[in-house]
Each structure stands twice: as C-alpha cells, then as structure tokens.
Amino acid sequence: MKELIHSNWRPSTKTINTLKAEGWSDEQRKSILITFINRYLNEEIEQASTKYRNMLKSSGIPHNAPKKQIGNAIKEREEKRAHKSPQSAEKAKEVKQVSGKMSQEDAIAWYESRRG
C-alpha cells in the first residue's frame, strides 16, 4: 500500500514498538524520522514504515540495546579447559607436523597408529 509522506507522517505503531523493543532511543528515531520526511516529502512510497525502519537500522546501532546474555560462558570455557586431555598439546603438535595431503592409506595407517 502506498502512503503519501507529508510533514506530519508517522510510521505505524507496530514499527515504533518494534524499534523500541530493539533498543532504538527516542532521539535516534526522531532524527531519522526528520531525515526520512525531508527526503520523501510529498512522495507516495510503497511500505513507507518498512522503508523508514530500514533507514533507521542502516544509521548505526541502537543506543538502548539490551545487553547480550553471556550467562556462564566464561565458567563453561574454563571447565572445558580443565577437562582437556594432558596429551592434547602433543597431539596438536603431531598433527601440525603432518604437512601436505595424506593419501587415504596413509591417513588410515596414521589413525590406526594413534589408536594404539
């Protein structure tokens, strides 16, 4: 549906609520709204609210964006390190020493030698 952009045009309520939920501040939304109206004044635009939202999203990052939930990521990482095999460093060095591509027979032989 085409909308005529005039000086009192506002995006749909759904668009505004979505932008607020994403963390866009009132100042950010207002400044881009003014730019949007100035750019498209007296023009009929298809999906104007969507175009406004895309224009706002391309302007930067939201100021009031909710913090990412990292939870116990650091503890989980430390636990994984604590349970690491003592021979893992040796295995990594050995794998690094293998240069180039191995043939299938060589790869199988190397795998079997690692299994013991």
C-alpha positions in Angstrom: 0.0 0.0 0.0 1.4 3.4 -1.0 1.5 6.2 1.6 1.8 9.9 0.9 4.7 11.3 3.0 3.7 14.7 4.5 5.1 16.8 7.3 3.0 15.0 9.9 3.7 11.5 8.7 4.5 8.9 11.3 5.4 5.2 11.0 2.9 2.6 12.1 2.5 1.7 15.7 3.9 -1.8 15.1 7.1 -0.3 13.6 7.5 2.1 16.5 7.0 -0.7 19.1 9.4 -3.0 17.3 12.1 -0.3 17.2 11.6 0.5 20.9 12.0 -3.2 21.7 15.2 -3.4 19.7 16.6 -0.5 21.8 16.4 2.5 19.5 16.3 5.7 21.5 13.7 8.4 21.0 16.4 10.8 19.8 17.6 8.3 17.2 14.1 7.6 15.9 13.3 11.3 15.8 16.4 12.3 13.9 16.0 9.6 11.3 12.2 10.5 11.0 13.1 14.1 10.2 15.6 13.0 7.6 13.1 10.5 6.2 10.3 13.1 5.9 12.7 15.7 4.3 13.9 13.1 1.8 10.5 11.8 0.7 8.2 14.8 1.4 5.1 14.8 -0.9 6.1 11.4 -2.4 4.0 8.3 -2.4 6.0 5.4 -1.1 5.2 1.7 -1.0 5.7 0.3 2.5 6.8 3.6 4.0 7.1 2.3 7.6 9.4 -0.5 6.4 11.5 1.9 4.4 11.8 4.1 7.5 12.8 1.1 9.7 15.4 0.1 7.2 16.8 3.6 7.0 17.0 3.7 10.8 18.7 0.3 11.0 21.3 1.4 8.5 22.2 4.5 10.5 24.1 2.7 13.2 23.4 0.7 16.4 20.6 1.2 18.9 21.7 3.2 22.0 19.5 1.3 24.4 20.0 -2.2 23.0 19.6 -4.9 25.6 22.9 -6.5 26.8 23.6 -9.9 25.4 23.1 -12.7 27.9 26.5 -14.4 28.2 25.5 -16.3 31.3 28.1 -18.7 32.4 30.1 -18.7 29.2 33.4 -17.9 31.0 32.9 -20.7 33.6 32.0 -23.2 30.8 35.1 -22.3 28.9 37.3 -22.7 32.0 35.6 -26.1 32.7 36.3 -27.3 29.2 40.0 -26.3 29.6 40.2 -28.1 32.9 38.9 -31.3 31.4 41.3 -31.1 28.5 43.5 -34.2 27.9 47.1 -33.8 29.1 48.3 -35.2 25.8 46.3 -32.6 23.7 49.3 -30.3 23.2 51.4 -33.2 22.0 48.6 -34.4 19.7 48.3 -30.9 18.3 52.0 -30.6 17.6 52.0 -34.0 15.9 49.1 -33.0 13.6 50.8 -29.8 12.7 53.9 -31.7 11.7 51.9 -33.6 9.1 52.4 -31.5 6.0 50.5 -31.7 2.7 47.7 -34.0 1.9 47.8 -37.6 3.0 46.7 -40.5 0.9 43.8 -42.4 2.2 46.1 -45.4 3.1 48.5 -43.1 4.9 45.6 -41.4 6.8 44.2 -44.8 7.8 47.7 -46.0 9.0 48.2 -42.8 11.0 44.8 -43.2 12.6 45.4 -46.8 13.5 48.8 -45.9 15.0 47.1 -43.3 17.1 44.5 -45.8 18.4 47.3 -47.9 19.8 
